[in-house]
Amino acid sequence: MSQSSTQPPPLLNLSGSILSGGTFTQHIVDQRQYIHSGERPGYKRLLEHAAPAALHDSGHVVDPPKCHPNTRVVILDTIINWTQGMSVEMSNKPLLWLKGGAGAGKSAIARSVAERCAEEGLLLGSFFFGAADSTRNHVGKLVATLSYQISILYPEFRDAVSTAVEEDPMIFDRSLRTQFTNLLLRPLSIVLTNLSGTNKIPRLIIIDGLDECSASIDSQRDLLFTLQEATATTPFVRFLVCSRPENHLNSTFGLPLMTHILQTIFLNDDISAEKDIRLFLEDKFKEIREGHIFKHTLPTTWPRPEMVDTLVSKSSGQFIYAATVVKYVESPKHRPHQRLDAVFQLRPAFKDLPFKELDALYRHIISQSDNLPTVLDILGFIVLYDGDMGTSDIEIMLQLEQGDVEVTLADLHSIVTFQNNHWHFEFESNMLLKFLHKSLADFLSDPQRAGDFYQDLSALRLLHISRLISIFSGRREQDIERADRNSANLYTSSDILQVARQFPIAEFSKPLLTGHGTQWEVQQRQRDVPYAVRIDQYFLRYFLSYLDFVKYTSEAAQSAYSEQVRKYCECVLSVLEDHLANDWKAHFVFAYYHLLHDSRYHLPRRLSDHRLGNEIFERTIWQVLIDEWHASNYTLDEILHISRDLTEGIKQEKIFALAASFCIDFLCDERRLSREVNHLSKTMGINRRKMGDHPWCWHHILLRRFQCDRLALWINYLVDRRITEIPMPFSRAGTHSGSRISTLRRYLSYMTSNYIFPRRFQFQEWPRHVLLMDLIPYILPLAGRYEPLVAMCKKKCLASISQFWPKKSRHVRQEMDRYLRRVDSQEAD
């Protein structure tokens, strides 16, 4: 830079002199002409307001993060191409927002981009905010730092900026927009005018960590608006802004004046992050194995592959977790394999905890929340239920208003994400909450790491159970999509037992058993009846299951369980007698689930383990409850004993009579099964006309050697797993010597599977028919006299499909004869 040769005027030496009278003229010295120590005063003042630690290559930052070689390649190339204007779809977007959760690697990408652009002559300047550094945690030094970097590139820019500062020494106390205009845009426009026609000139300005600008939210928004105005006056310049997806930044970038100039890259959508993290870990562990001072102490196969897999999974696509682990393990003062074992909690931690830096990050983000107690309560749900509980569910449990969860977590978008509930996509308000970092759950559930933020999962689980029972006890205006599926555990408390004993199970169950559950609630919320009923079904099932689990922990728990089960059984029986007195189907369900499973009836295991599901009819409340209990191997002895005691005598005979009526009515329904008879006849190659003359017995069937589709059977075995044996084809001589299909039912299950016949042929009524034929010998002997049942037994007209199972059909007819003789003899007596 050319310097002026003008010397300052000599000063008068008035020492020891006395002046009186006369006229004195003071000559004002033009400070703009001063050169002090080789610098103009304006440029010196600019340097005083710059932040050296905010530069991408600053020596004030120890071990600055940068992308590991051969990682983030796609993202880096995308940003470089955008900077050069080579990307067609991004060429007209002068503002690029690189956003991602905490620890996603934004700063590492920004520094790597800055280095590459500096080497290729594309970088104008960069500013890296840092919340812990008072020199770069505000916007006060942003413009001066950027102007300093540009002044190094262009001496004429330095002269223009120096002049602007000297003309307005208070420029650094003015607004950000004024500084940006006078100290950056105007001098830069002069430089760019002189550089017109140059092939490659710097054009990129990087601003990293905008969310760490701790001055205020308004200052962050002002900076974005300033950048938007800069793109309008100087479209040649491109701005790369990196930050977390904070709520106020999301809203600002979403404004109409920003969207048409904005391109966004969301690191959480980067599918290559996991691959890059694995490469980073493998390379770093290789460096440790080859260069660590204690490499000779390492096991031969260190680290184990499953350890690397776990670290990659725990990283959740965020580099900070993997980088923290590597930094901890590569300590030169310790054996690397012992440090890694400490990370996996296979040995006690050293004095320096493995995730000290990561924990500080989590603590800083969470502490920024306005309502910290509520935030911790919400995070506890995510930790405990692994993101399976929706926002609406949490709001009900915490007695919050609708939408409060999203508002409360507005400042935590860098560690928490909202996802659509694919199970209940029709309810947009019930979104699922997930942690962006899997390690955040470890942090919150470790008292040593979390401190005041620690979440006691056992205590939380008990609190949630108590709240849930209280909610269902008195609510008819609430709506919970699912009950706490994890509530049935081996923990209990006096609070839970107290609310459990007060729960009005009879009043709660009766609307469900009658099929009119939560009608008025549904009308209020405009939701369908089946959905609302299913909510209460789930809760009732898990409520009784929980009490069943904890009943042996104390006498109080046993008493609470017995009381509630008895009230439930009494309610079921009263509904059966008062509202469903002539409903054969309901009586069959009650007889099968509440009575026949009692050990004194000796129901075979192949029938007692059978889950009716949808095979018989649409699901009812007691079927849902007990059917699911069977699937989970819960004990039902209490329900069986109470149901037996409540129905002893004539009541029980009537129940079994109506249940038998349902079974025989089903077995005699020719219209229901006519199409299935044709289907089975075609499947087995049987002439129905000859069935009456020659009743079919399955072991006499003559099938061609490969009539049974071998491929279909194997697919069915491997995918559907309906039986444990490997299927083999039949032979003309009967069953092939290597066959594992030993019954007609299994054969028909294969031949009527979806892998062989189109869906339009899938009637599948015959399994129901077989089940009821098997149950008749256990139900009919217990039935009392019931005239409709007597009439059906006298006819003995089973549907024609029963001819496929002649032995079972014969047993059914024999039971009918025994029943008629028994009831006739009783009437005669």
N, C-alpha and C positions, 0 to 999 in steps of 0.2 A: 504494500500500500504506500503510495507517495505521501510524504510528510512535508508540512509547511515549514519554511525557514524563518518565519516571522518570530522575533524574540520578544519576550514580554518587556514592557517599559521598566526602567529602574525605579526602585522605591526610594522615597526620601528618608534619610536617617535623621530622625528628630530627637535622638537621645541626648539628654542634657540641655535642650534648648527650650526657650520660652517664647511662644508666639502670641502676639496680641494685636487685635485690629486687622485691617486688610480684608481682602476678598480671596476666598479659596475655591478653586474649581476641582472637583473630583472626577477623574477620568475612569470610566467603567471599562474594565478589561474584558474583552471578548474571550470567554473561556473556551469557545469552540475552536479557537486557534491554538490552544495549549497542546502541547505534546508532553505527557508526563511518563517518563520511563518507557518511551517508545510506543505508548498507547494513547488513543484519543479518550478523553473523559467519558464520552458516551458509551464507547465500547467497554471501558473498564466497569462502568456501572451495570452494563448488561451482564458481564461475567459475575458480578456480585449477586445477581438475581437468578443465576442459572443453578441447576442441581446436577453436579457431576455424577452422583450415584444413580441418576435416572437414565444414563446412557447405556446402550446395549452392550458396550464393551468396557464398562466402567470397572476400574480396579478397586472401587470401594465395596463391591458386592463379591463376597467369598463364594466360590463354586457356583456361579450362576447356572441355572438350568438350561440345557440345550438338548436338541433331539439326538438320540443315539444314532450312530451311522446305520443307514438302510431302514430306518423307521420313519413313519409319517411321510413317506415319499409322495403319495398321491396328494395329500393336503398341501405340502410344500410346493409341489409343481403347480397345483391349482392356483395358489396365491401368486407365485412368480408370473405365471401366464396372465393372470388378471392384471398384475402391475404393468406388464409390457403391452397390455391391450391385445393379447393374442387369443383370448377366449371370446368367442363370438357372442355367446349368451350373456357374458358378464361385462362386455366391453363398454356398455353405456351405464355401468354402475360404479360411480367413483367412490362409494363408501362400502367397505366390506366389514361385516361384524362376525368375528370368530368367537363364538360363545360355547361354554361347556361348564360342567360342574366343577366343584373345588377339586384341584389336583388332576384335572383332565389333561394337563400338559399345554395349556394355552401360552404361558410365558416361554416355555421351551420352544414351541413353534415360532413365537414372535422373535426370539433371539436368533434362531436359525435362519429365519427369513431375513432379518436385519443383516446378518453376516453375509449371506449370499448376495443380497441386493447391494451391500457396500462393495463387495468384490466386483460385481458386475456394473457398478456405477449407476445404480437405480435408486439408492437411498438418499432422501433429503434429510431426514432426521428421525429420531425415536425418543419416546419418553416412557419409562417403565415405572408406574406408580408402585409404592410399597407402603402398606398400612403401618408397618413398624418403624419406618424411617421418616422422621419429622421433616427432612429436606425434600421428600418426594411423595408425601401422602396428601397433598393438596394441589390445586391448580395454579397457585400463586407463581410457581417457577416454571410452568409448562412452556409458555411462549418464549421466555428468555432462553430456555434450554434448547428449544427447536431453532431459534434464530441463531444461536451460537454455532450449532452444527452446520447450518446453511452458510453462515459467514466464512467457515473454513473452506467450503467449496468454492465460493465466489467472493473475491475481494470487493467487488462493486456492491454486493449485498451488504457487506460489513460496513462500508462507508455510508450507505443509505440508512442502515439501522442506527449507526452511531450518530448520525445527524438527527434522526428522529428522537433519540433519547436526549440529546443535548438541547434540542428545541423544547422538549417537554420532560424535564427531569422527574416529574411526578407520574410518568406514564405507567410505571409498575404498580401504582395504586389505583389505576383506573380499571374499568370492567374488563372482563376477559375478551369480549368482542372488540373493544377498542384496542387492546393490546394486539389481538390477532390481526386486526386490520392494519395498524400502523407499523408493527414490528415484524410482520411476516408477509401478509398478502401484498401490500403495496410495494415493498422492496423486491419481493419475489417476481411481481409482474414486470418490473423493470428488467430484471435479470432474464426472465423468459423471453422478453421481446428481443433482447440482444442475442439470445441463443436460438432464435427461430431458424429452422433448416437443419439443425444438428440431429443426427440419427439417433443417438442414445444419450438422454440427459436424465438426471435424477428426477423422480416424480413421486416417490412413496414416503409417506409419513406414518410411523407406527406409534400407536398409543395403547399400551398394554396395562391391564389391571385397572380399568376404569372404576370397577366396583370397590377398589381399595383406596379410592380418593375419599378420605374420611371427613372432609370439610362439611359437606352436606349433600343431600340428595339433589337439591336444587342446583348446586354447582356442577354435578355430573350431567344433569339435563341441559344446563346452559352450554356446557362444552359441546354436547351433541348438536344443539341448535346452531352453535357457532360453526361447527364443521359443515352442517348443511348449507349455511349461507356461503361458506368458503367454496364449496363445490359449484355454487351458482356463479360466483365471480371469477373463480380460477378452476375451470373444469379439468385442466390438465393434471392437477395434483390429485393423488389418490390417497385415501386415508384407510388404514387398517386399524380397527378398534377391537381389542380383545378384553373380554370380561366374563363374569359369571352371568347366568340368565336371571338376574334379580328382577323383581316384579316391576319396579319403576323403570328399569331399562327396557324391559319387554314392552311396556306401554308406550314409552317414548319412541322406540324404533318402529312401533306399529302405527304411528301417526301417518296420515296421508301424505304430509309433506316430506316424510322420510322414505316411504316404501318404494317410490319410483326411482330412487337413487341408491337403494340398499340391496346388497347381496349378503346372504347369511350362510355361514358354515357352522353346523351344530356338531360338536365333537362327540356327543353321546350317540349320534347316529353313525359314527365311523365304525364300520364292520371290521376294519383291518386292525383296530386298536388291540384286540386280544392277541392277534398274531404278532404285532410289533412288541407287545409286552413280553411275550414268550421269547422272542429273539433277544430283547434287552436282557432278560434274566439269564438266558443261556450264555450269552457273551460275557456278562459280568461274572458269572460263576466260573467260567473258563479262565478269565483273567485271575480270579482268586486262586484257582487250582494251580495255575502256572507261575504266579508271581508273588503270592502272599508269603510273608516271612515265616509263617507256620504251615506252609503247604505240605511239609513232610508228615504232619500229624493228621492229615485228612484221610478219611476212609477211602477205599479204592473206588467205590461207586458213590461219589458225593457230588451234588445232592441226588437223592433218589428221584426218579421221574415223577412219582406221585406227589412229591413235595413241590416240584415246579408246577404241576397241574393245579395244586391247591392255591399256590401263590397267584397264579394267573386268574383263577376263579375269584379269589378274594379281591383282586385288583378292580374287578367290575369295569374294565375298560379305562380306569383312571391310573395314570402313570405314577402318581404320588405314592401309592401304596408300595408298588414294586421298588421304586427308587428309595423309599424309606428303609425297606428290608435290606437292600443291597448296601446302603450306607452303614447300617448297623452291623451287618455280617462282616464287611471288609475291614473292620477296625483292626489296626496293626498291633493292638495290645492284647488281643484275645484269639482263641482258636475259632476259625470260621464255623466249623460244624457245631460247636457248642453254642455259638450265638444263634445259629439257625434253629437249633433245638429249643432255645429260649423263645424264639418267635412262635414256634408251634406249641409252646408250653409243655415241652417234654422234659424240661429241667427248670429250676428256679431262675427268674430273671436276674440279670446283672444290675449293678447300681444304676447304670443308665438304662432306662426302660427302652424297649425296642421301638415303640411308636411315639416317642416324646413329641416330635415335630408334628406328626399327623394328629395327635391328640390335641395339641395346641390349636391347630387349624379347626378341628371340630368344635372345640370349646369357644373359639372366637366367633364362629358363624352362629352357633346356637345362642350365645349370650347377646347377640344383637337383636333378638326378638323382643317385642314390646310386652308380650304376655308370656313370660317364661314358664310359669307353672302349667298353664294350659298346653304350651308347646311340648313340654316334657311328658304330659299325660298322653298326648297324641302320638308322640314318638314311641311311647311304651307299647301302644297297640301294634305299631309296625314291627317292633322288635319281637313281641310275643307271638304274633300271628303271621309273621313273615309276609306281610302285605296282602293277606287274604281278606281283610275286612275293609269294606267300602267307607267312604267319607260320611255317607248318611248314617251308617251303623254307628260310627264313632260319635257323631253328633248326638245321637239318641242316648248312647251310653254315658256321655259326659254332660247330657242335658244342655246342649248348645242349640242355637238356632240354625236353620238350614243355611248352608254356605259358610258357616263360621270356620270350619276346618281350613278351607282354602284361603280365607282371609288371614287366619292366624299364622299359617305357614307361608305367607307371601314373601317373607325375607329368607326363606330356606330353600329356594328353588335350586341352589347349587348343590344340595345334598339330598333333596327329596323330590321325587317326580310323581305326577298324577297320570294314571293310565286308565283307559276305558275299561269298564267291567264287561268282559266278553261273555260272562255267564248271564248277565242281566243288562244287555246293551240297550234295552229300551228305556232304562232309567239313567239318563245322562248325569243326573246329580250324584249318583252313587259310584263315584270313581274310586279306583284302588290306589293306595299309597305304597310307593316302593322307595327304598333307599338307593341312591345312585352308587353308594359305596357299601358293599357287603360288610366291610370292616367297621362301619359305623355301629352296627348292632353289637359287635364285640366290645367296642368302646363304651357304649351305654350300659352294658351288662357287667362291666368290670369295675368294682368300686375303687380299685387302686388307680385306674386310668381316668374314670369319669368324675370322681370326686362328688361334688354337689349335684351333678347331672345323673348320678347312678340310678338305674332302674332295677329294683328288686323284682325279678320276674315271678317268683313264687307269691310274694305279697300282692303283686298286680293281678295275678290270676285269681286269687281269692277275692280281691276287691271286685273284679269284673263279674264273677259268679254271683256275688251278693247283689250287685247293681242290677244284673240281668233278671234275677228272680223278682226283685222289687219292682222293676219296670213291668214285667208281665203280670205281676200280682194286681196292679192297679191301672193298667193301661188298656184303653180301648181306642185311643186316638193316636197311638204311636205306630210306627211301622219299622220292623227290623227284618232285613232280608234273610239273615241267617243267625242262628244262635251261636254261642261260643262253642265251636266244635272241640276246643281243647279243654273245656271246663271239666269234663269227667276225668278227674285225676285222683291221686291218692292223698290230697290235702283237703283239710276242712278247717273250719273255724266256728266259734260260737256265733258270730254274726251271720254266717251263712245258714247255720242250723236254725237260727231264730227266724229269719225270713223264709226259709224253706217250710217250716211248720205253719207259718201264717199264709202260705200261698194257697189261694182258693182253687184247688185243682178240679173239683167237681164243677164249679161254675165256669171254669175255663174250658173244660173238656166237652161239656154238654153241647154247645153250639157246633163244635167240630164233629161230634158223633152223629148229630142229626143232619149234618150237611148244610147248616146255615151259618157257619162261623164267619165272624167279622163282616157281615153284610153291610151294616151301616158305615163301618169304617171304609169299606171299599167304595161306597157311593160318595163319601166325602172326598176321598183322594183319587177317585176316578180310576181305580185299578180293578182288575178282574178278580173274581171270587177265588178261583183256584190258587192264584199267587198268594193272596192274603191268608188263605187257609193253610197253605204249605208253610208259611212263616211260623204259625202257631204249632203245627205238627212237629217241625224241627225242634222248637223250643221244648215242647212237652217230652219228646223222646230223650233229649239230652238232660233235661231236668231229672227225670226218673233214672236215667243211666248214671248220672252223677251220684245220686243218693244210693244207688245200688253199689257203686264203687266204694263209697266211704262208710257203708253201714257197719263194718266191723271195727272201725277206728275207735268207737266209743258207744256207750249205751244210749247217749242222746242221739247219735247218728242213726243207730238201729231203730230207735223209737220213731224218729222223723220219717225214716224210709217206710216202716211198716204202716204208719198212719196214712201217709200220702198214697201208698199203693192200694190200701184197702179203700180209701175214698175214691180212687180212680176206678177200681173194679166195681164198686157199688154204683158209680155213675154209669159205667158201660152197661151193667145189667139193667138199671132202671130205664135207660134209653132203649134197650132191646125190648123190654116189656111194654113200655108206654108208647114209643114212637115207631118201633119197627116190629110190632107184634106178629104181623103176618108176612114179614120179609124173609123168605127162605134163604136168600143169599147171605144176609147179615147173620142169620143163625148158624149157617155153615161156617162162616169165618170165626164166629165166637167159639163154636164147638171145636174147630180145628186148632185154634191158637190157645184158647183159654182152658180147654178141658182135655183134649186127646193127648196133649204132650205130657200129661201127668203120668208118672211111671206105672201107676196101677192099671193103665189101659194097654200097656205093652205094645205101643205103636212102634213098628220096625224103624230102624234108623234111616232106611232108604226113603221112608215116608215122612218121618219126623223132621228130617233135614231139608225137606223139600220147601223151597220158597215159592209161594203162589205167584207173587208179582202180578203181572197182567194176564197170566194164563187163564184165570177164572173170570175176572171182571175188573172194573175200574177200582182203584185203590181206595180204601176207607181208612179212617183214622187209626183204628186198632190194628189194622193190617200193616199200615206204615210203621207203627211203633214196634210191634213185635217182630215183623218180618226183618226190619233193620237190626233189631237186637240179635236175632239168630245169626245174621251175617257177621256181627261183631263178636259173637260168642259170649254175649252177656248172659247172666243167670236169670232165670224166670221162675224159679221155684216158688217165690212168694206170691206172684200173680196166679200161678196154677193152684196153689193150695187155697188161696182166698176165693178164687173163682169156684173151686170145687165145693168149698164150704157154703158159699152163698147160694148155690144151685142144687144142693143135695135133695134128692127125692123127686117129686113130681115135676119141679121146674126143670131139672136136668133131662128128664124123659121127654118133655115137650121140646126142649132145645134140640136134642138129637133127632126127634121126629121131624122137625122142620128142616134140619140140616140134611137128613136122609131124603126128604122130599126134593130138595134142590138137586142132590146128586142123581136121583133116579129120573127126575124130569130132564136133566141134562143128557143122561144116557139114552133116553127114549126120543130125543129130538132129532127126527130123521131129516127135517129140512135144514137144520144147522150143519149137518155132516154129510149131506148128499154129494156135494162137489168133492169133498175130501175122499169119499169112497172111490169115486172115479179116478181121482188122482193117485191113490195108493194102488188101485188095480193096475193102472198103466205102469206105475213104478216097478211093480213086482211081476208084471207080465201074466196076470191072472185073469181068466175068463169068468166074469161075474155070473154068467148064466149057469155055470157049472158049480158055483160055490154052494148052492143049496143042496145039490145032489152029493157033492164031495166036499164037505167042510175042510177048509184049508188048515193044515198044520205046518208051521213054518219050517220044520226040519225036513219036510218032504219036497220043498220047492226045488225045481230043476232049473238052474240058471246057467247060461253060457259062461265059459271060463272067465272071460274078461268083460262080462256085461256091466259089472260095477266099475265105474270110472276110477282107475288107479290114481291118476293125477289129482282128481277132485278129492279123493279120500286123503291123500297126503297133505293137500292144502288145508283141508278141514282140520286135520290133526295138528299141523304146525301153527295155524293161525287161530282157529276157534277153540282147540283143546277141550273138546267136549268129553273125551274119554282119555284114559291113561294108556290104553293099548295101541299099538301100531296097527292100523287096518291093513288087511290083505284081501284080495278078491276071492269070490266064491268059485267053486268048481262044479262041473256037471254032476259029480258024485255026491253033491251035498256041500259040506264045508271043506274048503281046502285045508290040507294038513297043516299049513303054516298060518292059518287064519287066526286073528285075535278078535274078530267080531263074533260074539257069542250069543247075541239076542237079536230078535227081530226089531226091537225098539232102536237099538244102536244102528242097525242097518238102515232103517227108515230115516233116522236122524241124518245120516250121511246122504242118502238118496234124495232127501227133500231139503238139502242145504242150499244156501244162496249160490254156492259155487257150481251147482249142476242145473238148477231150474230157474227160469226168470222169476222176478218178484211177483208177477201176477198169479203164479201158482202157489205162492207161499201162504197157504191157509193155516196149516199147523194146528188144527183142532184136535187131531188124534192124541197128542200127549195129554191134553186135559181129560179126554175120554178115558185113557188108560189110568190116569191118576185117580179119578173118581171110582173106577171099577176096583182099584186096589183099596180104597178107603171104605167102600160099602161094608165089607165084613167087620169093620171096627166101629162103624157108626150105627148101622141098622140094629144090631143086637141091643143097643142101649136106648133105642127109641121107644116111646110110649105109643099108645093107640092114637092115630090121627087119620081121620077119614080120607082126605085126599091121598095120603100115603098108602092107605089100605087099597084104594081103588087102583093106583098105579101098580102096586105089587100083584094084584090079581090079574092084570093084563099081561105083565111080563113081556111087553113088546119093546125090547131094546132096539136101538137103531142098527141098521144093517152093517155098520162099520164094526160092530162088536164081533162079527164073524171072523175077523182077522185075529182075534184073541179068544178062541173057543174055550180054553180052560178058564180064563178069567170070567168070561160070560157065564159059564156053567156055575161058577162059585157065586156070582151075583144072583142068579135065579134060585140057587139053593138058599141063599140068605133071605130072599123074598119069601120063599115057602116057610122057612123057620119063623120069620116075623109074623106071617099070617096065622100060623098054628099057635104061636105064643099069645098074640093079642086076642084070638078067638077063645082060647082056653081061659084067659084072664076075665074076659067078658062073661063066659059061662059061669065062672066061680062067683 
